[in-house]
């Protein structure tokens, strides 16, 4: 009995020691844990990562994170300020009235809400590019700095905005104004006032309502949580501390212009493919190793570029007919049919290339860049052009989330063929994840 008692005591002691060790281990992990903090705005108004060592215990910082102030810092406006802001936006809208009535048919939907500030991420199909660009140019001709919600047109009169931002970076008090019209047909006005490295934003949003009268949607004046003017020419501000990606508060506006060739290549060859569910721009390849490209996943993006719609799942349930598949791929690649058959697993028995539509079970769940942009182009001596691409992430507040270089070979008709890609890992914050759809064995698509 004494032996049993001693064994019980020994077991209790060992158990107690284990609990103490586990507690010490967990406490150590918490203290060493990393994460994006929420520091006060950096001097000069730049957006920091929040990971710098500031001498504060990380464990204490994690507790404080739960107590962070995520509220919008609203500043009360008097009637004169309101009238002045409304008057400026309505004057811009009035200058666009003729274009609106002439280019936007009565059958087009006039949204009752919409638009995400300067970056124009909402696209409801309310207006075509030409109409938007005509409105932007009209505002520019009147001396206004106007940006297009499609992100495909340079800010007009950008010099005055650029100078104000450079003054603000130098610690001077500065003011500037930016106007915008987006595809949802929402007109916006921003008054930016910089003082003591802080930014106060007055913003107004409106649409043309019944009887073509301006209908106010939003009017506010806030003190921005953070702001930054990047070397690439992006003005970024965070309205309030963002809790997560779904409650993102970043606002983006490209100030410095891009060359027309850069915009053309981005619009025709980069944006339609992008980084979702294909690996054309996510792996290193050239004409000698095209087998790295997952052509079966890439096909539907090129198909959509050519036809304006996705392949029909019922029609192509058994795969893509040989001629259809090779016709689409052949418009963008110089690849012999025999090699394509090998790389894309052509089934000679059915005369089709395998294709699996995108569904929830067969795609990698990861934050994607918001949009890519070609920042510069280089003409090479071998008949190719290298497009330097940097993808923006509005959720992360980064003007370069992912960087890569795309080689394009110019055809006689002026179009381009894809000739290679190189991932620039040194300048990438994150390389988007990818897994071929065929590797999701045993799963069902939507």
Buried (B, 14 or more C-beta within 10 A) or exposed (E): EEEEEEEEEEEEEEEEEEEEEEEEEEEEEEEEEEEEBBBEBBEEBBBBEBEEEEEEEBBEBBEEEEEEEEEBBEEEBEEEBBEEBBEBBBBBBEBBEEBBEEBBEEEBEBBEEBBBBBBBBBBBEBBBEEBBBBBBBBBBEBEBBBBBBBBBBBBBBBEBBBEBBEBBBEBEEBEBBBBBBBBBBBBBBBBBBBEEBBBBBBBBBBBBEEEEEBBBBEBBBBBBBBBBBBEBBBBBBBBBBBEEEEEBBBBBBBBBBBEEBBBBBBBEBBBEBBBBBBBBBBBEBEBEEBEBBBBBBBBBBBBBBEEEEEBEBEEBEEBBBBEBBBEBBBEBBEBEEEEBBEBBEBEEEEEBBBBBBBBEEBBEEEEBBBBBBBBEBEEEEEEBBBBBBBBBBBBBBBBBBBBBBBBBBBEEEEEBBBBBBBBBEEEBBBBBEBBBBBEBEEEEBE
